[in-house]
């Protein structure tokens, strides 16, 4: 079932907004809600997308950070350079936002955008994204991994890409904190192709829970939900366009809608597939949090499971609301 978030045709204001947006090459490829909170075109900078860093104590001691939060690596501007095609460039212009993992199984790279909520209701993030495992050349490079062996069409790097995630960190109404999370699990650690949308059924472990001695996760643990048993598959697998080799870049359209009034998911779209996510659970934290009233954070992450460096590229991002 598809959940509509469009404005009725009789809304003159909506028609005018659509007409004006259709004349703008940068915005006409998006379908934002009434109020655009952010339009981040990475040709002009990072626009506030930074590494998701952990919390540290009053002295700034590095050891006070959670171990699994210490090395996410910051996002960077990239012209998408590859050994064979040179400078690829973004979908539009030169630069994309690049998230790059270390070559370590389980390592995650993150980019987070920090805002606050001036209302409650529908909230949407759209992006054009591409994902890749690092291209390797030479005698040490493998010609097969997991389910993928080079056959002139398929390439082992496709099975070396683990997952990308889009998620929120939200808090309001007296410290009630929760996350909405959508993950595309491309392959597992052994390179078995999953191509599966996933969601967690528990909230993320927090630095306060670590401080209180409730959790202590190792380096490269899955910070969103460390226990694999806490993840659930959504729907049927969806095959994306990796395009044969790791140096061809094809951009995918992502649109994700949540409802901050009802504290629930609404729908998720990736290219031509729109999915009703209204029944996907959004578990809140049992305890209230301070210092976070009206918190509105979006983040993207990319996680390698194979140990091959994994990359997530974002051409541009639009965050909009119906407030």
C-alpha positions in Angstrom: 0.0 0.0 0.0 1.2 3.5 -0.8 0.6 6.3 1.5 0.0 9.7 -0.2 1.7 12.8 1.2 0.7 15.1 -1.7 -1.4 18.2 -1.3 -4.9 18.2 -2.8 -5.1 19.5 -6.4 -7.4 22.3 -5.3 -4.7 23.9 -3.2 -3.7 27.0 -5.3 -0.7 27.6 -3.1 0.5 24.1 -3.8 0.0 24.5 -7.5 2.0 27.7 -7.5 4.8 26.2 -5.5 4.9 23.2 -8.0 5.0 25.6 -11.0 7.8 27.7 -9.5 9.8 24.6 -8.5 9.5 23.2 -12.0 11.5 26.1 -13.4 14.4 25.5 -11.0 16.7 22.8 -12.3 18.2 22.2 -8.8 14.8 21.7 -7.1 12.6 20.3 -9.9 14.1 16.8 -9.5 12.8 16.7 -5.9 9.3 16.5 -4.6 9.4 18.4 -1.3 6.7 19.1 1.2 5.4 22.6 1.7 8.3 24.1 3.7 11.9 23.4 2.6 14.1 23.4 5.7 17.3 22.6 3.9 18.5 22.2 0.3 22.1 21.0 0.4 23.9 21.1 -2.9 27.4 19.9 -2.1 28.9 21.9 -5.0 28.8 24.9 -2.5 30.1 23.1 0.6 29.2 20.7 3.3 26.1 22.5 4.5 26.5 21.4 8.0 26.8 17.6 7.4 29.5 16.4 9.8 30.8 13.3 11.4 28.5 11.8 14.0 30.8 12.1 17.0 30.3 10.6 20.4 29.9 12.4 23.7 33.0 13.3 25.7 33.4 14.4 29.3 33.9 17.9 30.6 37.7 17.5 30.3 37.5 16.4 26.6 39.1 13.0 27.4 39.1 10.8 24.3 38.8 7.8 26.5 35.4 9.0 27.7 34.0 8.3 24.2 32.2 5.0 23.6 34.6 2.7 21.8 32.2 2.1 18.9 31.8 5.9 18.5 35.5 6.8 18.3 36.3 6.4 14.6 33.4 7.0 12.3 35.4 9.2 10.0 34.0 12.5 8.7 32.3 13.1 5.4 34.2 14.9 2.7 33.6 16.7 -0.6 34.5 14.5 -3.5 34.7 14.9 -7.3 34.3 11.1 -7.5 37.7 10.3 -8.9 38.4 6.8 -10.2 41.6 5.1 -11.6 40.1 4.4 -15.0 37.7 7.3 -15.8 39.4 10.1 -13.9 37.1 12.7 -12.4 33.6 11.5 -12.7 31.9 14.5 -10.9 28.5 14.5 -9.2 25.1 14.1 -10.7 25.1 17.9 -11.2 28.3 19.8 -11.0 31.6 18.7 -9.6 31.2 17.7 -5.9 29.2 15.2 -4.0 29.3 14.4 -0.3 31.3 11.2 0.2 31.2 8.9 3.2 34.1 6.5 3.3 34.7 3.6 5.7 38.1 2.2 6.7 39.1 -1.2 5.3 37.9 -2.9 8.5 35.0 -5.3 8.8 32.1 -3.5 10.5 33.6 0.0 10.2 31.0 2.8 9.7 31.3 6.2 8.2 28.6 8.8 9.1 27.3 12.2 8.1 24.8 14.0 10.4 22.7 17.1 9.9 21.6 18.9 13.1 18.4 20.9 13.3 15.5 21.5 15.7 11.8 21.2 15.2 9.6 24.3 15.0 6.4 22.1 14.7 5.1 18.6 14.4 3.8 16.7 11.4 5.2 15.2 8.2 8.9 15.4 7.7 10.7 14.3 4.6 14.2 13.8 3.4 15.1 13.3 -0.3 18.5 12.6 -1.8 20.3 11.4 -4.8 22.8 8.7 -3.8 25.2 6.2 -5.2 27.1 3.4 -3.4 30.3 1.6 -4.2 33.0 -0.7 -2.8 36.5 0.5 -3.5 37.9 -0.4 -6.8 41.1 -2.5 -6.6 43.6 -3.4 -9.3 46.7 -5.6 -9.4 47.5 -9.2 -8.6 46.2 -9.0 -5.0 42.7 -8.0 -6.1 40.2 -10.8 -5.9 38.1 -12.0 -8.9 35.3 -13.4 -6.9 33.7 -12.7 -3.5 30.7 -14.4 -2.0 27.9 -14.6 -4.5 29.7 -12.5 -7.1 32.4 -13.7 -9.5 33.6 -11.7 -12.5 31.7 -12.9 -15.6 31.9 -9.9 -17.8 28.7 -8.6 -16.3 28.8 -9.1 -12.5 31.7 -8.0 -10.4 33.0 -9.1 -7.0 32.9 -5.5 -5.7 29.1 -5.6 -5.7 29.2 -8.3 -2.9 31.9 -6.3 -1.0 29.4 -3.5 -0.3 27.7 -4.0 3.1 24.9 -1.5 3.8 23.8 2.2 3.8 21.4 3.7 6.3 19.3 6.8 6.6 18.0 7.6 10.0 16.9 10.3 12.5 17.5 11.2 16.1 14.4 12.9 17.4 13.4 14.2 20.9 10.6 16.4 22.2 7.6 16.6 24.4 9.6 16.5 27.6 12.6 14.5 26.6 10.8 11.6 24.8 13.6 10.4 22.4 13.3 8.0 19.5 14.9 7.1 16.1 13.4 6.2 12.8 15.7 4.0 10.7 15.8 2.6 7.2 18.7 0.5 6.1 19.5 -1.1 2.7 21.4 -4.3 3.4 23.2 -5.1 0.2 25.3 -8.1 1.3 26.4 -9.8 4.4 29.9 -10.4 5.7 30.4 -13.4 3.5 29.3 -11.6 0.4 25.9 -13.3 0.2 23.6 -10.9 -1.6 20.7 -9.7 0.5 19.4 -6.5 -1.2 17.0 -6.2 1.7 15.5 -3.2 3.4 15.9 -3.5 7.2 14.8 -1.8 10.4 15.8 -2.2 14.1 13.3 -3.0 16.8 15.4 -1.3 19.6 16.7 2.2 20.0 20.4 3.0 19.6 22.7 2.5 22.6 23.6 5.9 23.9 26.6 7.5 25.7 24.5 7.9 28.8 23.7 4.2 28.8 27.5 3.6 28.5 28.2 6.1 31.3 25.7 4.2 33.5 27.4 0.9 32.8 24.5 -0.6 30.8 26.3 -1.0 27.5 29.9 -1.2 26.3 30.3 -2.1 22.6 33.6 -2.8 20.9 35.2 -0.9 18.0 33.3 -1.3 14.8 30.1 -2.5 16.5 26.9 -1.6 14.7 26.1 1.7 16.5 22.5 1.7 15.3 21.6 -1.7 16.8 24.6 -3.9 17.7 22.7 -7.2 18.0 21.9 -8.6 14.6 18.9 -10.3 16.2 17.4 -6.8 16.7 17.0 -6.2 13.0 14.0 -7.1 10.9 13.6 -7.4 7.1 11.0 -5.3 5.3 9.3 -6.6 2.2 10.8 -8.3 -0.7 14.5 -7.7 -1.8 15.1 -4.7 -4.1 17.9 -4.8 -6.6 19.6 -1.5 -7.3 21.8 -0.3 -10.1 25.4 -1.0 -9.1 26.2 -1.1 -12.8 28.7 -3.9 -13.2 32.0 -2.3 -12.0 32.9 -0.1 -9.0 33.9 2.9 -11.2 30.5 3.5 -12.9 28.3 5.8 -10.9 24.5 5.7 -11.2 22.5 8.0 -9.0 19.4 6.7 -7.1 16.5 8.8 -5.9 15.6 8.3 -2.2 12.6 9.8 -0.5 11.6 9.0 3.1 8.7 10.4 5.0 8.1 10.3 8.8 5.4 11.8 11.0 6.9 13.6 14.1 3.4 14.3 15.5 2.5 10.6 15.6 6.1 9.5 16.0 5.9 7.0 13.2 7.3 6.1 9.8 5.1 6.9 6.8 6.7 5.8 3.5 10.0 5.1 1.8 10.8 5.4 -1.9 13.9 4.3 -3.7 13.7 4.9 -7.4 10.4 3.5 -8.7 9.5 1.5 -5.6 7.4 3.2 -2.9 6.8 1.3 0.3 4.3 1.8 3.1 6.4 2.0 6.2 3.6 3.2 8.5 3.5 -0.2 10.4 7.3 -0.3 10.9 7.8 0.2 14.7 9.5 3.2 16.2 10.6 2.2 19.7 11.3 5.1 22.1 13.7 5.1 24.9 12.2 4.1 28.2 13.9 7.0 30.0 13.6 10.7 29.2 16.6 12.7 27.9 17.6 16.2 28.8 19.3 18.9 26.7 17.6 17.6 23.5 14.2 19.3 23.4 12.9 19.5 19.8 16.0 17.7 18.5 15.8 17.0 14.8 18.8 15.2 13.4 19.1 13.2 10.1 22.1 11.0 9.4 23.4 8.8 6.6 25.8 6.0 7.2 27.7 3.4 5.3 29.0 0.2 6.8 31.4 -2.3 5.3 31.1 -5.9 6.4 33.6 -7.4 3.9 36.5 -5.2 5.1 36.8 -3.6 1.6 36.4 0.2 1.9 32.7 1.2 1.2 31.6 4.5 -0.1 28.3 6.4 -0.1 27.9 9.4 -2.3 25.2 12.1 -1.9 24.7 14.5 -4.8 22.3 16.7 -2.9 19.8 16.5 -0.1 16.4 18.3 0.5 14.7 18.2 3.9 11.1 19.5 4.0 8.1 19.6 6.3 4.4 20.3 6.2 4.5 22.5 9.4 
